[in-house]
Amino acid sequence: MTKKDALFSDSWMSSWMRTINASEAYREAGKKWKDAIVLRFDDGLNADGKKHTGFFLDLENGSCKQLRYAGEADLQSAPYILTAPYHIWEKLIRDNKDPLFMIMSGVIRVEKGSMLTLGLQRNAAKALLSAAAEAVAKPDTPYSAEASQAQDPSKTGLSHRKTEKSDGRSSYSTTSRGLDFESIPMQLFQKAKQLGVWNPADIDFSKDRAQWVTFTDTEKDLIFRLTAMFMGGEEAVTLDLLPLIQTLAREGRIEEELFLTSFLWEEAKHTEFFALFLRDVIGKPFDMEHYHGPAYRRLFHGELETALQRLHKDDSPKAQLFASLTYNMIVEGTLAETGYEAYHRMLTEQDMLPGLREGIGLLKRDESRHIAFGLYLIDRLLRENPELRDAFETEAGRLAGLVIDVVDEIFAPYQTMPFKLEKAWFVDFALNQFKKRMKKLFDA
């Protein structure tokens, strides 16, 4: 490659635009995108002997109409502006990083535009960046989509380390070394015993039952939808936690196993809580499966179950890392926490369903311990296996996209959202939770 063809040069931009318009992947993924976007360098861009703000891309239904250096006027007119330092844009393109992960983790900032729309268009963004990487590839090392996919755990699978059969227990941790009461799992176990002992059957739903009949059909439908999603989710995590407990038990991590016994018990209580709400307020259970949309099913029936059940045959550090990422950080730490916060906020602001509100408040307290354990486990696995960080980031970005899809499904059936729920609030809260967890992991 000549100096003139260097990344971010005028000739590279021309090559990028040609590659975009020749890309079948972008033509298909970007067919619903029709807005201009500015990729802004917050420290400026020196290219071709001049300083520039960034790049302006005029994108329309799977094609690129214009790609050039951005000017100040573009910052006013473009519906979308993404901002990051020079080295981040370079890393994004050269290393084929997941753009959604970098946005949700706060590395790239959304200065203008809808985060939800960007999330729903994540495949188009990936195709754009693949074209950018192809445009900068050296002739002797051509960019290859297949080579790029080889780094993607969703394409290649995991290491498939088979679980070895135990030859029998020869000793016990408690009698050979004692318990580490200062460890994070044991500290969380103490909190679980102090704060987690509440009985769903003790919650009084009589006022909820009286208030229920005053709701409109649309309001009832939203409550059914949210309840069905939470109830299914709580049952799913109850069912799918056992393989992780068994894996950590085989490794002799007694402190982690002790905490997870309280974890499993609490998930079972949460499942019971929602079932009692339906029984005592609605009067009888009924089929609510139709409230589980395609994205919800992909996450809970597909990703969650697959990641956890895989541990029965592959208990490698990578498999454990992906299981905890899916369970603790995506399902619990991003989607469920966002949903419960929104649900509790809605019930509090509207002063309604006090029994449901009380239970969700207690449930949120339990979930905070579960998420703390998940962050501890992910941190331990990444410290012990630093070579897994890139794979972790790629998988986190892929799964974060499903969270946005599920949020979109919640709002899609309603022209006017009952109880003043706001889609933008959901997305912003989820983004902030994800960003906060990633910062805690990688700043540690």
C-alpha positions as CSV (number, residue, x, y, z in Angstrom):
1,M,0.0,0.0,0.0
2,T,1.3,3.4,-0.9
3,K,1.4,6.3,1.6
4,K,-1.3,8.0,-0.3
5,D,-3.6,5.0,0.3
6,A,-3.1,5.2,4.1
7,L,-6.1,4.9,6.5
8,F,-8.3,8.0,6.6
9,S,-6.8,9.6,3.5
10,D,-8.9,10.9,0.6
11,S,-8.0,8.0,-1.6
12,W,-8.9,5.5,1.2
13,M,-12.3,7.2,1.5
14,S,-12.9,6.7,-2.2
15,S,-12.0,3.1,-1.9
16,W,-14.3,2.7,1.1
17,M,-17.2,4.1,-0.8
18,R,-16.6,1.8,-3.7
19,T,-16.3,-1.1,-1.4
20,I,-19.6,-0.2,0.4
21,N,-21.5,0.0,-2.9
22,A,-20.0,-3.3,-4.0
23,S,-20.9,-5.0,-0.8
24,E,-23.9,-7.4,-1.0
25,A,-23.8,-7.7,2.8
26,Y,-24.3,-3.9,3.3
27,R,-26.9,-3.7,0.5
28,E,-29.0,-6.3,2.4
29,A,-28.3,-5.1,6.0
30,G,-28.5,-1.4,5.3
31,K,-31.7,-1.4,3.1
32,K,-33.7,0.2,5.9
33,W,-31.2,2.9,6.8
34,K,-31.6,6.2,5.1
35,D,-29.9,8.8,7.2
36,A,-26.6,10.6,7.0
37,I,-24.1,10.0,9.8
38,V,-20.9,11.7,10.9
39,L,-18.0,9.8,12.4
40,R,-16.4,12.5,14.4
41,F,-12.8,12.6,15.8
42,D,-12.9,14.5,19.1
43,D,-9.2,15.3,18.8
44,G,-9.4,16.2,15.1
45,L,-8.1,14.3,12.1
46,N,-5.0,15.3,10.2
47,A,-5.1,13.8,6.7
48,D,-3.9,14.9,3.3
49,G,-2.1,17.9,4.9
50,K,-5.3,19.3,6.5
51,K,-7.2,19.0,9.8
52,H,-10.7,17.6,9.5
53,T,-13.7,17.1,11.9
54,G,-14.3,13.5,10.7
55,F,-16.2,11.7,8.0
56,F,-19.6,12.3,6.5
57,L,-21.5,9.3,5.1
58,D,-24.7,9.9,3.1
59,L,-26.3,6.4,3.4
60,E,-29.6,5.5,1.7
61,N,-31.3,2.1,1.6
62,G,-28.2,-0.1,1.2
63,S,-26.0,2.3,-0.7
64,C,-23.5,5.1,0.0
65,K,-24.4,8.3,-2.0
66,Q,-21.5,10.4,-0.6
67,L,-18.5,9.8,1.6
68,R,-16.2,12.7,2.4
69,Y,-14.5,14.7,5.1
70,A,-17.1,16.3,7.4
71,G,-17.5,20.0,7.9
72,E,-19.1,22.1,10.6
73,A,-22.3,22.3,8.6
74,D,-22.5,18.5,8.6
75,L,-22.5,18.5,12.4
76,Q,-25.7,20.6,12.3
77,S,-27.5,18.7,9.5
78,A,-26.6,15.1,10.1
79,P,-29.2,13.2,12.1
80,Y,-26.5,10.9,13.6
81,I,-23.1,11.8,15.1
82,L,-20.7,9.3,16.7
83,T,-17.6,10.6,18.4
84,A,-14.4,9.0,19.5
85,P,-10.6,9.7,19.5
86,Y,-8.5,8.9,16.5
87,H,-7.0,5.7,18.0
88,I,-10.5,4.3,18.7
89,W,-11.7,4.7,15.1
90,E,-8.4,3.2,13.9
91,K,-8.8,0.2,16.2
92,L,-12.4,-0.3,15.2
93,I,-11.5,-0.6,11.6
94,R,-8.1,-2.3,11.7
95,D,-9.1,-4.9,14.4
96,N,-12.6,-5.3,13.1
97,K,-14.2,-4.5,16.5
98,D,-17.9,-4.7,17.1
99,P,-19.3,-1.2,16.8
100,L,-22.3,-1.8,19.1
101,F,-20.1,-3.1,21.9
102,M,-17.9,0.0,21.6
103,I,-20.9,2.3,21.7
104,M,-22.6,0.5,24.6
105,S,-19.4,0.3,26.6
106,G,-18.9,4.1,26.2
107,V,-15.8,4.0,24.0
108,I,-17.7,5.6,21.2
109,R,-20.2,8.3,22.2
110,V,-23.6,8.9,20.6
111,E,-23.7,12.7,20.4
112,K,-26.8,12.8,18.2
113,G,-29.4,10.3,17.1
114,S,-31.4,7.3,18.5
115,M,-29.4,4.6,20.4
116,L,-32.3,2.2,19.8
117,T,-32.1,2.7,16.0
118,L,-28.4,2.3,16.0
119,G,-28.8,-0.9,17.9
120,L,-31.4,-2.3,15.5
121,Q,-29.1,-1.4,12.6
122,R,-26.0,-3.1,14.1
123,N,-25.6,-5.5,11.2
124,A,-25.5,-2.6,8.7
125,A,-22.8,-1.0,10.9
126,K,-20.8,-4.2,10.9
127,A,-21.0,-4.4,7.1
128,L,-19.9,-0.8,6.8
129,L,-16.8,-1.4,8.9
130,S,-16.0,-4.6,7.1
131,A,-16.0,-2.5,3.9
132,A,-13.7,0.0,5.6
133,A,-11.3,-2.8,6.6
134,E,-11.3,-4.2,3.1
135,A,-10.5,-0.7,1.7
136,V,-7.4,-0.4,3.9
137,A,-6.2,-4.0,3.5
138,K,-2.7,-4.4,2.0
139,P,-2.5,-6.1,-1.4
140,D,-0.3,-8.9,0.1
141,T,-2.7,-9.5,3.0
142,P,-6.1,-9.0,1.6
143,Y,-9.0,-8.6,3.9
144,S,-11.0,-11.8,4.3
145,A,-14.4,-12.1,5.8
146,E,-13.7,-15.7,6.6
147,A,-10.5,-14.7,8.5
148,S,-12.5,-12.1,10.4
149,Q,-15.1,-14.6,11.3
150,A,-12.5,-16.9,12.6
151,Q,-12.1,-14.5,15.5
152,D,-15.8,-14.5,16.2
153,P,-16.9,-17.1,18.8
154,S,-20.4,-17.1,17.5
155,K,-19.0,-18.4,14.2
156,T,-16.3,-20.8,15.4
157,G,-17.8,-22.2,18.6
158,L,-15.8,-22.8,21.8
159,S,-12.9,-24.9,22.6
160,H,-15.0,-28.0,23.4
161,R,-12.9,-29.0,26.3
162,K,-14.7,-32.1,27.6
163,T,-15.5,-32.4,31.3
164,E,-13.3,-35.1,32.8
165,K,-15.1,-37.7,34.9
166,S,-14.3,-37.5,38.6
167,D,-12.3,-40.3,40.1
168,G,-14.0,-39.6,43.4
169,R,-13.6,-37.0,46.2
170,S,-10.4,-37.3,48.2
171,S,-10.7,-34.3,50.5
172,Y,-12.9,-31.4,51.5
173,S,-12.1,-27.7,51.3
174,T,-13.5,-26.9,54.7
175,T,-11.3,-29.5,56.5
176,S,-8.2,-29.0,54.3
177,R,-8.0,-25.2,54.1
178,G,-11.1,-23.7,55.6
179,L,-13.5,-21.2,54.1
180,D,-12.3,-17.9,52.9
181,F,-14.8,-15.6,54.7
182,E,-13.2,-12.5,53.2
183,S,-13.9,-13.6,49.6
184,I,-16.5,-11.8,47.6
185,P,-18.7,-14.9,47.2
186,M,-18.8,-15.4,51.0
187,Q,-19.5,-11.7,51.6
188,L,-22.4,-12.0,49.2
189,F,-23.6,-15.2,50.9
190,Q,-23.7,-13.3,54.3
191,K,-25.8,-10.6,52.6
192,A,-28.1,-13.2,51.1
193,K,-28.9,-14.6,54.5
194,Q,-29.5,-11.2,56.0
195,L,-31.5,-9.6,53.1
196,G,-32.8,-12.4,51.0
197,V,-35.1,-14.1,53.5
198,W,-38.5,-12.9,52.3
199,N,-41.5,-15.0,51.5
200,P,-43.6,-14.3,48.4
201,A,-46.5,-16.0,50.0
202,D,-46.6,-13.3,52.7
203,I,-47.2,-10.5,50.3
204,D,-50.7,-9.1,50.4
205,F,-52.3,-8.7,46.9
206,S,-55.8,-7.7,48.1
207,K,-55.3,-4.0,47.0
208,D,-53.8,-5.1,43.7
209,R,-56.9,-7.3,43.1
210,A,-59.3,-4.4,43.8
211,Q,-57.3,-2.0,41.6
212,W,-57.0,-4.5,38.7
213,V,-60.6,-4.1,37.6
214,T,-60.1,-0.4,37.1
215,F,-57.5,-0.8,34.4
216,T,-58.3,-0.5,30.7
217,D,-57.7,-3.5,28.4
218,T,-54.5,-1.9,27.0
219,E,-53.2,-1.3,30.5
220,K,-53.9,-4.9,31.5
221,D,-52.2,-6.1,28.3
222,L,-49.0,-4.2,29.1
223,I,-48.9,-5.6,32.7
224,F,-49.6,-9.1,31.3
225,R,-46.7,-8.6,28.8
226,L,-44.2,-7.4,31.3
227,T,-45.2,-10.1,33.8
228,A,-45.0,-12.8,31.2
229,M,-41.5,-11.7,30.2
230,F,-40.3,-11.5,33.8
231,M,-41.9,-14.7,34.9
232,G,-40.5,-16.7,31.9
233,G,-37.1,-15.1,32.5
234,E,-37.1,-16.1,36.2
235,E,-38.1,-19.6,35.4
236,A,-35.4,-19.8,32.7
237,V,-32.6,-18.6,35.0
238,T,-33.8,-21.1,37.7
239,L,-33.6,-23.9,35.2
240,D,-30.3,-22.9,33.6
241,L,-28.2,-22.1,36.7
242,L,-27.5,-25.7,37.7
243,P,-24.8,-26.4,35.1
244,L,-22.7,-23.4,36.4
245,I,-23.1,-24.6,40.0
246,Q,-22.0,-28.1,39.0
247,T,-19.0,-26.7,37.1
248,L,-17.7,-24.6,39.9
249,A,-18.3,-27.5,42.4
250,R,-16.1,-29.8,40.2
251,E,-13.4,-27.2,40.4
252,G,-13.6,-27.2,44.2
253,R,-14.7,-23.5,44.5
254,I,-16.8,-24.1,47.6
255,E,-17.2,-20.4,48.4
256,E,-18.7,-19.7,45.0
257,E,-20.9,-22.8,45.3
258,L,-22.2,-21.7,48.7
259,F,-23.3,-18.4,47.4
260,L,-24.9,-20.0,44.3
261,T,-27.1,-22.1,46.5
262,S,-28.7,-18.9,47.8
263,F,-28.8,-17.5,44.2
264,L,-30.8,-20.6,43.0
265,W,-33.1,-20.4,45.9
266,E,-33.8,-16.7,45.3
267,E,-34.5,-17.3,41.6
268,A,-37.0,-20.0,42.5
269,K,-38.7,-17.5,44.9
270,H,-38.9,-14.9,42.1
271,T,-40.6,-17.5,39.9
272,E,-43.1,-18.2,42.7
273,F,-43.7,-14.5,43.3
274,F,-45.0,-13.8,39.8
275,A,-47.1,-17.0,39.8
276,L,-48.7,-15.9,43.0
277,F,-49.4,-12.4,41.6
278,L,-51.3,-14.0,38.6
279,R,-53.2,-16.4,40.8
280,D,-54.2,-13.9,43.5
281,V,-54.9,-10.9,41.3
282,I,-56.0,-12.3,38.0
283,G,-57.7,-15.4,39.5
284,K,-56.2,-18.2,37.4
285,P,-53.2,-18.9,35.3
286,F,-53.5,-18.8,31.5
287,D,-51.3,-19.2,28.5
288,M,-49.1,-16.1,28.2
289,E,-46.5,-17.6,25.8
290,H,-47.6,-15.3,23.0
291,Y,-46.1,-12.4,24.9
292,H,-42.7,-13.9,24.2
293,G,-41.6,-12.4,20.9
294,P,-38.9,-13.7,18.5
295,A,-36.0,-11.7,20.1
296,Y,-37.1,-12.8,23.6
297,R,-37.1,-16.4,22.5
298,R,-33.7,-16.1,20.8
299,L,-32.2,-14.8,24.0
300,F,-33.9,-17.0,26.6
301,H,-34.7,-20.2,24.6
302,G,-31.6,-19.9,22.5
303,E,-28.6,-18.0,23.9
304,L,-29.2,-18.4,27.6
305,E,-30.0,-22.1,27.5
306,T,-27.2,-22.9,25.1
307,A,-24.5,-21.1,27.0
308,L,-25.4,-22.7,30.3
309,Q,-26.2,-26.2,29.1
310,R,-23.0,-26.3,27.2
311,L,-21.1,-26.5,30.5
312,H,-22.3,-30.1,30.8
313,K,-19.9,-31.1,28.0
314,D,-17.5,-28.1,27.9
315,D,-16.4,-26.5,31.1
316,S,-13.4,-24.6,29.7
317,P,-12.7,-21.1,31.0
318,K,-14.1,-19.7,27.7
319,A,-17.4,-21.6,28.1
320,Q,-17.7,-20.4,31.7
321,L,-17.0,-16.9,30.7
322,F,-19.6,-16.9,28.0
323,A,-22.1,-18.5,30.3
324,S,-21.7,-15.9,33.0
325,L,-21.7,-13.1,30.4
326,T,-25.0,-14.3,29.0
327,Y,-26.6,-15.0,32.3
328,N,-25.3,-12.4,34.7
329,M,-24.3,-9.5,32.5
330,I,-26.8,-9.6,29.6
331,V,-29.9,-11.3,30.9
332,E,-29.7,-10.1,34.6
333,G,-27.4,-7.2,34.5
334,T,-28.7,-5.4,31.5
335,L,-32.2,-6.6,30.4
336,A,-33.8,-7.7,33.6
337,E,-32.3,-4.9,35.7
338,T,-33.6,-2.4,33.2
339,G,-37.0,-4.0,33.1
340,Y,-37.4,-4.2,36.8
341,E,-36.3,-0.6,37.3
342,A,-38.8,0.5,34.7
343,Y,-41.6,-1.7,36.1
344,H,-41.0,-0.5,39.7
345,R,-40.7,3.1,38.6
346,M,-44.0,2.8,36.7
347,L,-45.8,1.2,39.7
348,T,-44.4,3.9,42.1
349,E,-45.2,6.9,39.9
350,Q,-48.7,5.7,39.2
351,D,-49.2,4.6,42.8
352,M,-50.6,1.2,41.8
353,L,-50.5,-2.5,42.5
354,P,-48.7,-2.2,46.0
355,G,-48.2,-6.0,46.4
356,L,-46.5,-6.3,43.0
357,R,-44.5,-3.2,43.8
358,E,-43.3,-4.5,47.1
359,G,-42.3,-7.9,45.6
360,I,-40.4,-6.2,42.7
361,G,-38.5,-4.0,45.2
362,L,-37.4,-7.1,47.2
363,L,-36.6,-8.9,44.0
364,K,-34.4,-6.0,42.8
365,R,-32.4,-6.3,46.0
366,D,-31.8,-10.0,45.4
367,E,-30.8,-9.4,41.8
368,S,-28.1,-6.8,42.8
369,R,-26.3,-9.6,44.6
370,H,-26.6,-11.9,41.6
371,I,-25.1,-9.3,39.3
372,A,-22.3,-8.6,41.7
373,F,-21.4,-12.3,41.7
374,G,-21.5,-12.4,37.9
375,L,-19.1,-9.4,37.7
376,Y,-16.8,-11.1,40.2
377,L,-16.8,-14.4,38.2
378,I,-16.2,-12.6,34.9
379,D,-13.4,-10.6,36.4
380,R,-11.8,-13.7,37.8
381,L,-12.0,-15.6,34.5
382,L,-10.6,-12.6,32.5
383,R,-7.7,-12.2,35.0
384,E,-6.9,-15.9,34.8
385,N,-7.3,-16.0,31.0
386,P,-6.5,-12.5,29.6
387,E,-6.3,-13.9,26.1
388,L,-10.1,-14.3,26.2
389,R,-10.8,-10.5,26.4
390,D,-11.2,-10.0,22.7
391,A,-13.6,-12.9,22.4
392,F,-15.5,-11.6,25.4
393,E,-15.9,-8.2,23.9
394,T,-17.1,-9.7,20.6
395,E,-19.7,-11.9,22.3
396,A,-20.8,-9.1,24.6
397,G,-21.5,-6.8,21.6
398,R,-23.4,-9.6,19.8
399,L,-25.6,-10.3,22.8
400,A,-26.2,-6.6,23.7
401,G,-27.9,-6.3,20.3
402,L,-30.5,-8.8,21.4
403,V,-31.3,-6.7,24.5
404,I,-32.2,-3.8,22.2
405,D,-34.3,-6.1,20.1
406,V,-36.2,-7.3,23.2
407,V,-36.9,-3.7,24.3
408,D,-38.2,-2.9,20.8
409,E,-40.6,-5.8,21.1
410,I,-42.0,-4.5,24.3
411,F,-43.1,-1.2,22.7
412,A,-44.0,-2.4,19.2
413,P,-47.6,-3.4,19.9
414,Y,-48.7,-0.1,21.3
415,Q,-49.5,3.1,19.5
416,T,-49.7,5.0,22.8
417,M,-47.7,3.4,25.6
418,P,-49.8,2.9,28.8
419,F,-48.6,4.4,32.1
420,K,-46.2,6.8,30.3
421,L,-43.4,4.3,29.7
422,E,-40.8,5.7,27.4
423,K,-38.7,3.6,25.0
424,A,-35.8,6.1,25.1
425,W,-35.6,5.7,28.9
426,F,-35.4,1.9,28.6
427,V,-32.6,2.1,26.1
428,D,-30.6,4.8,27.9
429,F,-30.9,2.9,31.2
430,A,-29.8,-0.4,29.6
431,L,-26.9,1.4,27.9
432,N,-25.8,3.0,31.1
433,Q,-25.9,-0.3,33.1
434,F,-23.9,-2.1,30.4
435,K,-21.4,0.8,30.2
436,K,-21.0,0.8,34.0
437,R,-20.4,-2.9,34.2
438,M,-17.8,-2.9,31.4
439,K,-16.0,0.1,33.0
440,K,-15.9,-1.8,36.3
441,L,-14.4,-4.9,34.6
442,F,-11.8,-3.2,32.5
443,D,-10.8,-0.4,34.8
444,A,-10.1,-2.9,37.6
